[in-house]
């Protein structure tokens, strides 16, 4: 029979299993960084389109940047909703 471990405070449940502990402690900051990165990638796609004179290659690279921006924005928004729904720290 297994003995119960005395370190019950270190158990991670729910969403704390998804994120590393150092990221979960500063979830709003990481979400803001991801949203800022998404904004930067969207700007890169605009610069790529204008600088490439709307060629086929420029449109392809801009689409890659926009997909990355959409993923980063979605991850940042998801983390913000998690941070809002978390109980206040005591």
ZIKASUL-V90622 format. One record per helix or strand of 3 or more residues. SS is the DSSP state (a for helix, b for strand). FROM is the first residue (numbers start at 1). LEN is the number of residues. Records with the same first field share a line. If there is no record, write none. Layout:
SS = FROM-LEN / FROM-LEN
This chain:
a = 8-3 / 14-4 / 21-5 / 27-25 / 56-30
